[in-house]
Amino acid sequence: MTETNKQLPHLVFGGELTTLDGTEFKDLSKLDIVGIYPDYASAAAAWKAKAQQTVDNALMRYFVVHLHRLLDPETGKVQGG
C-alpha cells in the first residue's frame, strides 16, 4: 500500500452522556457503535450524519477515535504478533 493510499482506521461511536460538559456515558451497554472507517473523511461523514440524527437530544454525543494512533502512537502502524 502506498503512502497516499495508507489505511488509517477510525472508529465512530456515541451515546448519551451524564452531563453536557463531560464525556461520561449514562449506560455503556447502550453505546451506539456506528462503525470503523478506512480514513478520517469517511469517519467524519458518518459522525456528522449520526450527530444530525440526534440533534434533539442535547446529551447524545458522537465521537471519532483515531484507531491508527492507538495502534502505534509514534507512526500509526499496526503492531502485531
N, C-alpha and C positions, 0 to 999 in steps of 0.2 A: 504494500500500500504506500502510495506516495505521500509526501508531507502535506500536500494540498488536499488530499483525499483521506486524511487521517481520521480514524474513529475517535470521537470524543463523547462517550456516553453521558447522558444527562437524565436524571430521574425527576419526574413531576409528580407531586403528591400534595394532598391538602387535608384539611379537617377543620372542625370547629374549635376555636381557641377558648380558653377560660376568661381571658381579658383582652381588650382591644390593643393594649400596648405590650403584650407578651407573646411568647411562642410556645406556651404550654397548651397541649390539646386537652379538651374535655374528656375524650374517650379514645384512647389509642386503638381500640378494636374497631373503631368506625372510621379510620383513616381511609381516604379515597386515593388509591394508588392509580394514577392516571396512566403511567407507562414510562418506559425507558426509550429515549430517542438518541439517534446517532450524532446529533450536533445541537448546538445551542439554539440555532434558528428554529429547528423543529420543536424543541422543548418549549421555547418561548411562545410559539404559536399555540401549542396545547395548553400552556399555562394561561394565556390570555383568554382562550375560549372557555376554560373552566372558571376562571375568575369572573368573566362576564355572566355566566350562567348563575352564579351565586351572589350577585351584586346586592340583592335584597337582604342578605344575612351579613351584618357587619362583622360577626365573629368568625365567619368562614374565610379561611385563607389558604392559598395555594403557594407552593414553593418550587423552585428549580434547584436541584442539587447537582453540582458538577462532579459526577462519579469518577471521571478520569483523574481529577485532582486527588481523590481519596485513594485511588488505586496506587498511585505513585506521586506524592506531593511535589517531588522535585522535577519530574519530567512529564508526568501524565501517562507514563507507560504502565501497562499491566505487569505486575509481578506475580508469578505463579510457580507452582511446584507440583 
